[in-house]
C-alpha cells in the first residue's frame, strides 16, 4: 500500500487512528442520537423564525423596530457564548445531562417567550433560548464522530448535515406561515410538546459516554469569562454597529476595544492553562484549520443572502411575510434534496473535489441572484435559489468530515464546538457586513442618480413628460403638478438605488465565495472514491 493510500484510509476513520474497529451503535443508541438531531432542528429553526414576523411581534408587544431586532441579536449572542463551552461540558458530565438540561431549558424558554408581556421580557427569554439551544448543534456533531464507526459516519453526516443547513433556511418561511394563519405566540409554543418528549427521551436513553467529574476541580473560570466577554461584545458590535454609526459611536468603539483585549487574553489563557475550557490545539491540524476557514465563508455565503433577500422582497416588492417565506422556502427544499446528491457523489468523487463543485455552484447561484429588478419574483429567483440550495450541502457535508475526521477522538467534541462556532460567527459577521454595505451602497447610488434630476438629463426628460401627462388630469397645469412629479421621481430613484445596492451586496458575496477556492488545494487528500 502506498503512502497516499495509507493517508486516505486514515482519514476515513473519524478519529485519525487505524484501524477503526468500533462496533456499530445499538438500536437504542441510534434512537437516542436522532432524538438529539430533532432537538438540534428545533434550536436551529428558532434562530431565524422571528425574522419574517417582526411586524406582528412589534404590534403585539408595542415595541419599536430597533427593539424588535434585538430578538435575533440576543439569541445569537447567547448562542455563540455557549457553543465553545459545549465540549467541556460533555467531558465533565457526559452527553446525557448537558443535553437534557439544555433541551429542557430551551423548552422552558420557548414557553416563556410565548407568555411574555413586553419586549424586554421577550429579549431575556430569547437570550435564554439561544444559550440553551447553542450547545445542541456541537453536541450532536461531537456524538456523531464518537458514536458511529467510519463506515457508518457517511450517511449519519448527510442526515445531520441536511437538518443543520436546512433548518435555518426554513425558519423565515415557517415563521411567516405561522404568523399569518395562527399568531406569533405559536412561533414558540410549537417547540414545547416535542421539547418535552426529547428531554425525557435523552434523560432516559442516552448512555453514550461517561462523565469525568474530576475536571470540576480545575474549572477554567478565567477562560470561561474571557470567551463569554469576547464573543458577547463582538456580536453586539457586528449586530448593532450599523445602527450606532459604527466607530463614530463611543459605545461601539468601547465594545470593540473590550472584545479585542479579551480575545488576546483568552488566547494567552487557553494556550498556557493546564486545563483549558477551550482546547485550541485542534487548529494545529491543517485540515481543521482550513475547514474552519471554509465554514466561516460558508456561514457568510449562506446567511448573507438569506438575510438580504427577504429585505429586498419586503422593501422593494412590498410582499407579505407569507409570500416572502414561500420564495425563501425554495432554497430549503433543494438543501434537503442535495443531501441525496452528495451521497451518490461520494461514491465516485473525493470530498475536496465535491467541495470545489459546491463552492463554484454557490458563487454562480449568488451571482445570478445579483440580477435583481423591480419585477423580480418567485420565477426569477427559483433557479438561483435552486443552485444555492444544491451547492450548500456539497460544501458543508464534506467539510464536516474534512475538518473533524482526522482529529483524535479526545478532541472531536471540542473541535465540533469550534467548528460550529466559526460557522455562526461567519453568519453573524456576514449579515452585519451585508447590512452595513446595503446602507452605504444605497446612499451612493441614490446620490449618483439624483445628480441627473435637477439638470433635466436627456434620459430623464421623456419620463418627466409622461408623468406630467399622467398626473395632469388630476392636478391640472399648476405648481402642485411639478411637486407631485418631482416627489414621484425621487421615490422611484430611492427604490432604484436600493435595488442596485442589493445587487452590489449579492455580487460581493459571490466574489468572496469564489475567492475562497484558492485555499482549497491546501487541504490534504482524503479518501479515494469507492470502487477505485
Secondary structure per residue as TSV (DSSP state, phi and psi in degrees):
chain	resnum	aa	ss	phi	psi
A	1	X	-	360.0	135.3
A	2	X	-	-75.4	167.2
A	3	X	H	-61.7	-40.6
A	4	X	H	-64.1	-39.8
A	5	X	H	-61.9	-40.0
A	6	X	H	-62.9	-44.2
A	7	X	H	-63.1	-44.8
A	8	X	H	-59.6	-42.5
A	9	X	H	-67.4	-41.0
A	10	X	H	-60.8	-33.8
A	11	X	T	-79.6	-2.4
A	12	X	T	-96.4	-2.2
A	13	X	S	-78.6	-23.3
A	14	X	S	85.5	-8.8
A	15	X	S	-133.1	0.1
A	16	X	S	75.3	12.5
A	17	X	-	-125.4	146.2
A	18	X	S	-115.0	143.6
A	19	X	-	-86.7	165.4
A	20	X	-	-96.5	90.6
A	21	X	-	-106.5	25.5
A	22	X	-	-64.5	143.6
A	23	X	-	-72.5	159.7
A	24	X	-	-66.0	145.9
A	25	X	-	-65.6	150.2
A	26	X	-	-73.6	166.8
A	27	X	H	-59.3	-40.3
A	28	X	H	-61.1	-42.0
A	29	X	H	-68.6	-37.7
A	30	X	H	-65.3	-43.6
A	31	X	H	-60.2	-44.2
A	32	X	H	-63.6	-41.2
A	33	X	H	-63.0	-45.2
A	34	X	H	-74.8	-19.9
A	35	X	H	-66.3	-38.3
A	36	X	H	-62.6	-38.5
A	37	X	H	-63.6	-40.4
A	38	X	H	-63.3	-40.8
A	39	X	H	-61.7	-41.4
A	40	X	H	-60.3	-41.3
A	41	X	H	-58.4	-45.7
A	42	X	H	-59.5	-43.3
A	43	X	H	-65.4	-40.9
A	44	X	H	-72.5	-37.8
A	45	X	H	-59.9	-37.2
A	46	X	H	-74.7	-10.4
A	47	X	H	-62.4	-48.2
A	48	X	H	-106.7	0.3
A	49	X	T	-65.7	-25.8
A	50	X	T	-84.8	-9.7
A	51	X	T	-60.4	-35.8
A	52	X	T	-96.7	9.2
A	53	X	-	-124.1	18.0
A	54	X	H	-59.4	-39.8
A	55	X	H	-62.0	-44.7
A	56	X	H	-66.1	-43.5
A	57	X	H	-66.2	-41.1
A	58	X	H	-59.4	-43.1
A	59	X	H	-70.2	-38.7
A	60	X	H	-68.6	-31.0
A	61	X	H	-108.8	6.3
A	62	X	T	52.6	51.7
A	63	X	-	-113.7	158.3
A	64	X	-	-86.2	166.3
A	65	X	H	-58.6	-41.3
A	66	X	H	-67.5	-36.3
A	67	X	H	-66.7	-41.1
A	68	X	H	-65.2	-35.0
A	69	X	H	-61.4	-23.3
A	70	X	H	-70.1	-13.8
A	71	X	H	-63.2	-36.5
A	72	X	H	-83.3	-39.6
A	73	X	H	-61.2	-45.4
A	74	X	H	-61.6	-40.6
A	75	X	H	-62.5	-47.2
A	76	X	H	-65.4	-41.4
A	77	X	H	-62.2	-49.6
A	78	X	H	-64.4	-35.9
A	79	X	H	-64.2	-48.7
A	80	X	H	-70.8	-24.3
A	81	X	H	-68.7	-37.2
A	82	X	H	-78.8	-34.1
A	83	X	H	-53.7	-50.9
A	84	X	T	-69.1	-15.0
A	85	X	T	-86.6	-12.5
A	86	X	H	-64.2	-38.6
A	87	X	H	-62.7	-42.4
A	88	X	H	-66.4	-40.2
A	89	X	H	-61.9	-40.0
A	90	X	H	-70.5	-31.1
A	91	X	H	-67.0	-39.5
A	92	X	H	-74.8	-46.6
A	93	X	H	-115.3	5.4
A	94	X	H	73.4	176.2
A	95	X	H	-72.7	-32.6
A	96	X	H	-57.6	-55.2
A	97	X	H	-78.7	-40.2
A	98	X	H	-60.9	-40.8
A	99	X	H	-67.8	-40.9
A	100	X	H	-60.7	-46.4
A	101	X	H	-64.6	-42.4
A	102	X	H	-69.1	-40.7
A	103	X	H	-66.4	-42.0
A	104	X	H	-64.3	-42.7
A	105	X	H	-64.1	-39.4
A	106	X	H	-62.9	-40.4
A	107	X	H	-65.5	-44.6
A	108	X	H	-63.1	-42.5
A	109	X	H	-64.3	-35.4
A	110	X	H	-64.4	-45.2
A	111	X	H	-61.5	-43.8
A	112	X	H	-64.0	-35.7
A	113	X	H	-62.7	-37.3
A	114	X	H	-72.0	-23.2
A	115	X	T	-100.9	5.5
A	116	X	-	-64.8	152.8
A	117	X	S	-110.5	-13.4
A	118	X	S	-152.4	174.2
A	119	X	H	-68.3	-33.4
A	120	X	H	-64.1	-43.2
A	121	X	H	-67.8	-34.4
A	122	X	H	-68.9	-37.8
A	123	X	H	-60.5	-42.2
A	124	X	H	-62.4	-44.4
A	125	X	H	-66.8	-37.5
A	126	X	H	-65.8	-37.3
A	127	X	H	-63.6	-40.6
A	128	X	H	-64.9	-39.4
A	129	X	H	-57.4	-47.8
A	130	X	H	-65.6	-40.1
A	131	X	H	-65.4	-44.1
A	132	X	H	-77.9	-35.2
A	133	X	H	-75.8	-23.4
A	134	X	H	-63.1	-28.4
A	135	X	H	-80.8	-16.7
A	136	X	H	-68.2	-43.1
A	137	X	H	-62.5	-53.4
A	138	X	H	-64.3	-30.5
A	139	X	H	-65.5	-38.3
A	140	X	H	-65.0	-48.4
A	141	X	H	-66.8	-37.4
A	142	X	H	-63.0	-41.2
A	143	X	H	-66.3	-38.1
A	144	X	H	-55.9	-47.0
A	145	X	H	-80.9	-13.7
A	146	X	H	-102.6	-23.0
A	147	X	H	-87.6	-44.0
A	148	X	S	-93.6	135.0
A	149	X	-	-69.1	166.4
A	150	X	H	-55.2	-38.5
A	151	X	H	-67.6	-16.2
A	152	X	H	-106.8	-8.9
A	153	X	H	-71.0	-31.0
A	154	X	H	-59.0	-54.7
A	155	X	H	-66.6	-40.2
A	156	X	H	-63.3	-41.0
A	157	X	H	-62.2	-40.9
A	158	X	H	-62.8	-46.2
A	159	X	H	-64.2	-45.1
A	160	X	H	-67.6	-39.4
A	161	X	H	-63.5	-38.8
A	162	X	H	-60.0	-46.2
A	163	X	H	-63.6	-44.8
A	164	X	H	-65.2	-33.0
A	165	X	H	-96.7	-24.3
A	166	X	H	-82.0	-37.4
A	167	X	H	-56.0	-48.2
A	168	X	H	-63.5	-33.2
A	169	X	H	-70.4	-30.1
A	170	X	H	-79.8	-20.1
A	171	X	H	-52.4	-54.6
A	172	X	H	-62.0	-41.5
A	173	X	H	-69.0	-41.0
A	174	X	H	-65.0	-42.5
A	175	X	H	-63.9	-39.2
A	176	X	H	-63.7	-41.7
A	177	X	H	-65.6	-45.0
A	178	X	H	-62.8	-44.9
A	179	X	H	-65.8	-34.2
A	180	X	H	-72.3	-42.2
A	181	X	H	-105.6	-13.3
A	182	X	S	-123.7	-109.1
A	183	X	-	-160.0	165.1
A	184	X	T	-63.9	-22.7
A	185	X	T	-59.6	-33.2
A	186	X	H	-74.1	-12.0
A	187	X	H	-56.9	-32.1
A	188	X	H	-104.5	-35.4
A	189	X	H	-64.5	-30.0
A	190	X	H	-67.0	-16.4
A	191	X	H	-77.0	-21.2
A	192	X	H	-68.9	-53.1
A	193	X	H	-58.4	-52.1
A	194	X	H	-65.0	-31.9
A	195	X	H	-62.2	-41.5
A	196	X	H	-64.4	-44.7
A	197	X	H	-61.8	-46.6
A	198	X	H	-64.7	-40.7
A	199	X	H	-59.8	-44.8
A	200	X	H	-65.5	-43.0
A	201	X	H	-62.4	-46.8
A	202	X	H	-63.4	-44.2
A	203	X	H	-64.7	-30.9
A	204	X	H	-89.6	-30.0
A	205	X	H	-110.9	-37.9
A	206	X	-	-65.7	124.3
A	207	X	-	-144.3	50.3
A	208	X	S	-75.1	-36.0
A	209	X	S	-148.9	174.0
A	210	X	-	-107.2	145.3
A	211	X	-	-74.5	160.1
A	212	X	-	-130.5	74.4
A	213	X	G	-63.2	-14.6
A	214	X	G	-61.5	-23.6
A	215	X	G	-66.2	-19.6
A	216	X	G	-66.6	-20.5
A	217	X	G	-72.6	-15.9
A	218	X	G	-129.0	47.7
A	219	X	-	-66.4	130.0
A	220	X	-	-87.2	74.3
A	221	X	H	-62.0	-35.6
A	222	X	H	-64.8	-45.0
A	223	X	H	-62.9	-41.9
A	224	X	H	-60.9	-44.7
A	225	X	H	-64.5	-42.6
A	226	X	H	-68.6	-40.5
A	227	X	H	-67.7	-35.4
A	228	X	H	-66.4	-45.1
A	229	X	H	-65.1	-44.7
A	230	X	H	-57.7	-52.5
A	231	X	H	-73.6	-39.3
A	232	X	H	-64.7	-46.8
A	233	X	H	-68.1	-37.6
A	234	X	H	-61.4	-44.6
A	235	X	H	-67.0	-36.3
A	236	X	H	-64.2	-40.7
A	237	X	H	-61.6	-49.5
A	238	X	H	-73.5	-27.7
A	239	X	H	-83.4	-36.2
A	240	X	H	-108.1	-2.7
A	241	X	H	-58.1	-45.2
A	242	X	H	-62.3	-43.1
A	243	X	H	-66.1	-32.1
A	244	X	H	-91.7	-0.7
A	245	X	T	85.4	23.0
A	246	X	G	50.7	-129.2
A	247	X	G	-81.9	6.1
A	248	X	G	-77.8	-13.8
A	249	X	S	-95.4	131.2
A	250	X	H	-61.9	-35.0
A	251	X	H	-61.1	-48.1
A	252	X	H	-69.7	-40.4
A	253	X	H	-62.0	-42.6
A	254	X	H	-64.7	-45.6
A	255	X	H	-64.0	-36.7
A	256	X	H	-63.6	-43.0
A	257	X	H	-65.3	-44.2
A	258	X	H	-59.8	-44.6
A	259	X	H	-63.0	-44.3
A	260	X	H	-64.5	-45.0
A	261	X	H	-65.6	-43.8
A	262	X	H	-63.1	-35.9
A	263	X	H	-66.4	-44.2
A	264	X	H	-62.7	-44.2
A	265	X	H	-65.7	-36.2
A	266	X	H	-62.5	-46.5
A	267	X	H	-59.2	-46.0
A	268	X	H	-62.0	-43.9
A	269	X	H	-64.7	-47.6
A	270	X	H	-73.2	-24.1
A	271	X	H	-85.0	-14.7
A	272	X	H	-114.4	-16.6
A	273	X	-	-71.5	145.2
A	274	X	T	-72.1	-30.8
A	275	X	T	-132.3	74.1
A	276	X	-	-69.1	145.1
A	277	X	S	-74.3	-27.5
A	278	X	S	-124.6	112.9
A	279	X	-	-83.9	106.7
A	280	X	G	-83.3	-0.2
A	281	X	G	-66.9	-15.7
A	282	X	G	-59.1	-28.5
A	283	X	G	-72.4	-8.6
A	284	X	G	-74.4	-15.6
A	285	X	S	-83.4	123.3
A	286	X	H	-60.6	-42.8
A	287	X	H	-63.1	-39.3
A	288	X	H	-66.2	-42.4
A	289	X	H	-61.3	-48.4
A	290	X	H	-70.2	-37.1
A	291	X	H	-61.4	-40.1
A	292	X	H	-69.4	-33.6
A	293	X	H	-61.5	-47.1
A	294	X	H	-64.3	-39.0
A	295	X	H	-72.9	-24.6
A	296	X	H	-65.4	-48.2
A	297	X	H	-63.3	-39.1
A	298	X	H	-59.6	-44.3
A	299	X	H	-59.4	-45.9
A	300	X	H	-67.0	-39.8
A	301	X	H	-69.5	-31.6
A	302	X	H	-83.1	-50.8
A	303	X	H	-81.6	-26.3
A	304	X	H	-58.5	-56.5
A	305	X	H	-65.0	-33.9
A	306	X	H	-62.8	-31.8
A	307	X	H	-75.6	-43.7
A	308	X	H	-75.8	-37.7
A	309	X	H	-62.6	-47.9
A	310	X	H	-60.2	-34.1
A	311	X	H	-63.0	-44.0
A	312	X	H	-59.6	-46.9
A	313	X	H	-65.8	-31.5
A	314	X	H	-81.9	-45.7
A	315	X	H	-83.1	-35.5
A	316	X	T	-94.8	-48.6
A	317	X	S	-87.9	-14.0
A	318	X	-	57.0	43.5
A	319	X	-	-87.6	157.3
A	320	X	-	-81.4	170.8
A	321	X	H	-63.2	-35.9
A	322	X	H	-68.4	-43.8
A	323	X	H	-63.1	-42.0
A	324	X	H	-62.8	-43.0
A	325	X	H	-60.5	-39.8
A	326	X	H	-65.4	-38.0
A	327	X	H	-68.0	-45.2
A	328	X	H	-68.9	-25.1
A	329	X	H	-61.0	-25.5
A	330	X	H	-58.0	-44.3
A	331	X	H	-64.9	-34.4
A	332	X	H	-66.6	-39.7
A	333	X	H	-61.7	-45.8
A	334	X	H	-75.6	-23.3
A	335	X	H	-64.8	-39.5
A	336	X	H	-66.1	-44.7
A	337	X	H	-66.2	-32.7
A	338	X	H	-69.0	-20.7
A	339	X	H	-59.8	-39.4
A	340	X	H	-66.8	-40.4
A	341	X	H	-60.9	-45.1
A	342	X	H	-63.8	-37.7
A	343	X	H	-56.4	-45.0
A	344	X	H	-75.7	-32.0
A	345	X	H	-63.4	-34.0
A	346	X	T	-65.7	-16.5
A	347	X	T	-76.4	-21.9
A	348	X	T	-136.9	6.8
A	349	X	S	-132.4	148.0
A	350	X	-	-73.4	155.7
A	351	X	H	-62.3	-43.2
A	352	X	H	-66.9	-28.1
A	353	X	H	-70.7	-36.4
A	354	X	H	-65.5	-40.6
A	355	X	H	-59.5	-42.5
A	356	X	H	-58.7	-48.5
A	357	X	H	-60.0	-43.4
A	358	X	H	-64.1	-41.6
A	359	X	H	-65.2	-43.1
A	360	X	H	-61.3	-45.2
A	361	X	H	-64.8	-41.1
A	362	X	H	-66.0	-40.7
A	363	X	H	-62.8	-42.9
A	364	X	H	-67.9	-42.3
A	365	X	H	-62.5	-38.3
A	366	X	H	-69.4	-37.0
A	367	X	H	-62.0	-43.3
A	368	X	H	-61.6	-31.9
A	369	X	T	-76.2	-8.7
A	370	X	T	-89.8	20.7
A	371	X	-	-114.8	38.2
A	372	X	-	-71.1	144.0
A	373	X	-	-136.5	177.7
A	374	X	T	-64.2	-22.0
A	375	X	T	-96.6	-0.2
A	376	X	-	-63.3	128.6
A	377	X	-	-144.4	-152.7
A	378	X	H	-58.7	-47.0
A	379	X	H	-63.1	-45.1
A	380	X	H	-68.8	-28.3
A	381	X	H	-93.1	-8.2
A	382	X	H	-62.2	-50.5
A	383	X	H	-65.0	-48.8
A	384	X	H	-57.4	-41.6
A	385	X	H	-65.1	-39.6
A	386	X	H	-62.4	-46.9
A	387	X	H	-63.5	-43.9
A	388	X	H	-66.0	-37.7
A	389	X	H	-65.0	-44.3
A	390	X	H	-64.8	-38.9
A	391	X	H	-69.9	-30.8
A	392	X	H	-56.2	-46.7
A	393	X	H	-72.6	-30.5
A	394	X	H	-65.1	-28.7
A	395	X	H	-85.3	-50.7
A	396	X	H	-72.0	-47.0
A	397	X	H	-62.7	-49.4
A	398	X	H	-64.0	-31.5
A	399	X	H	-62.4	-37.0
A	400	X	H	-57.5	-47.9
A	401	X	H	-69.7	-40.1
A	402	X	H	-61.3	-41.4
A	403	X	H	-80.6	-41.7
A	404	X	H	-101.4	-17.4
A	405	X	T	-66.4	-23.7
A	406	X	T	-100.6	-4.1
A	407	X	S	-72.1	143.1
A	408	X	-	-58.0	150.1
A	409	X	H	-55.6	-33.2
A	410	X	H	-68.7	-17.9
A	411	X	H	-108.0	-2.1
A	412	X	H	-64.7	-45.4
A	413	X	H	-64.7	-44.4
A	414	X	H	-65.3	-41.6
A	415	X	H	-62.8	-37.3
A	416	X	H	-61.7	-40.4
A	417	X	H	-63.1	-45.3
A	418	X	H	-65.0	-39.7
A	419	X	H	-61.7	-48.3
A	420	X	H	-71.4	-32.9
A	421	X	H	-61.7	-42.9
A	422	X	H	-61.3	-40.3
A	423	X	H	-63.5	-43.9
A	424	X	H	-65.7	-38.7
A	425	X	H	-66.0	-40.1
A	426	X	H	-58.9	-42.1
A	427	X	H	-64.6	-47.2
A	428	X	H	-65.4	-44.9
A	429	X	H	-68.5	-39.0
A	430	X	H	-60.2	-43.3
A	431	X	H	-65.1	-42.4
A	432	X	H	-64.4	-44.5
A	433	X	H	-66.0	-41.4
A	434	X	H	-61.0	-41.9
A	435	X	H	-64.1	-45.5
A	436	X	H	-66.2	-42.8
A	437	X	H	-64.5	-36.8
A	438	X	H	-59.8	-44.3
A	439	X	H	-67.1	-45.8
A	440	X	H	-64.4	-46.0
A	441	X	H	-70.4	-33.1
A	442	X	H	-63.9	-42.7
A	443	X	H	-63.9	-40.3
A	444	X	H	-62.5	-50.3
A	445	X	H	-66.7	-36.7
A	446	X	H	-62.5	-43.9
A	447	X	H	-62.2	-41.8
A	448	X	H	-66.9	-41.8
A	449	X	H	-69.0	-34.7
A	450	X	H	-70.7	-18.2
A	451	X	H	-62.7	-28.8
A	452	X	H	-88.8	-16.0
A	453	X	H	-71.3	-50.4
A	454	X	H	-62.2	-33.7
A	455	X	T	-92.1	6.2
A	456	X	T	62.2	52.3
A	457	X	-	-52.1	147.5
A	458	X	H	-58.0	-29.8
A	459	X	H	-75.1	-21.3
A	460	X	H	-89.8	-29.3
A	461	X	H	-56.8	-45.5
A	462	X	H	-61.7	-37.9
A	463	X	H	-65.4	-42.7
A	464	X	H	-61.9	-42.4
A	465	X	H	-63.1	-42.4
A	466	X	H	-63.6	-38.4
A	467	X	H	-68.3	-38.1
A	468	X	H	-61.7	-42.5
A	469	X	H	-64.6	-40.0
A	470	X	H	-64.5	-42.5
A	471	X	H	-94.2	-6.9
A	472	X	H	-65.3	-35.7
A	473	X	H	-64.9	-23.2
A	474	X	H	-95.4	-38.2
A	475	X	H	-110.2	-10.8
A	476	X	-	71.4	-177.2
A	477	X	S	-87.5	84.2
A	478	X	S	-142.2	167.2
A	479	X	H	-58.6	-29.1
A	480	X	H	-60.6	-38.6
A	481	X	H	-59.4	-44.3
A	482	X	H	-62.9	-40.5
A	483	X	H	-65.7	-41.3
A	484	X	H	-64.2	-44.2
A	485	X	H	-63.9	-44.2
A	486	X	H	-62.0	-43.8
A	487	X	H	-64.0	-40.1
A	488	X	H	-62.6	-42.5
A	489	X	H	-68.7	-33.7
A	490	X	H	-66.3	-44.6
A	491	X	H	-62.9	-40.0
A	492	X	H	-64.3	-39.5
A	493	X	H	-63.3	-41.8
A	494	X	H	-60.8	-41.8
A	495	X	H	-65.0	-44.6
A	496	X	H	-65.8	-36.7
A	497	X	H	-63.6	-38.5
A	498	X	H	-67.5	-40.1
A	499	X	H	-62.1	-44.9
A	500	X	H	-62.0	-37.2
A	501	X	H	-66.4	-42.1
A	502	X	H	-60.8	-40.6
A	503	X	H	-64.7	-37.4
A	504	X	H	-62.4	-42.3
A	505	X	H	-62.8	-47.6
A	506	X	H	-61.2	-42.0
A	507	X	H	-65.6	-40.8
A	508	X	H	-62.3	-40.7
A	509	X	H	-66.4	-38.9
A	510	X	H	-62.0	-41.7
A	511	X	H	-65.6	-41.9
A	512	X	H	-59.4	-46.1
A	513	X	H	-62.4	-46.3
A	514	X	H	-63.1	-39.7
A	515	X	H	-65.5	-27.8
A	516	X	T	-65.5	-17.4
A	517	X	H	-59.6	-28.4
A	518	X	H	-61.5	-25.0
A	519	X	H	-85.5	-19.0
A	520	X	H	-57.7	-40.6
A	521	X	T	-60.4	-18.4
A	522	X	T	-75.3	-13.3
A	523	X	S	-70.7	136.8
A	524	X	-	-63.2	145.5
A	525	X	-	-61.7	131.8
A	526	X	-	-105.7	-156.0
A	527	X	-	-56.1	142.7
A	528	X	-	-72.7	149.7
A	529	X	-	-58.7	148.2
A	530	X	T	-62.1	139.4
A	531	X	T	87.6	2.5
A	532	X	-	-110.4	360.0
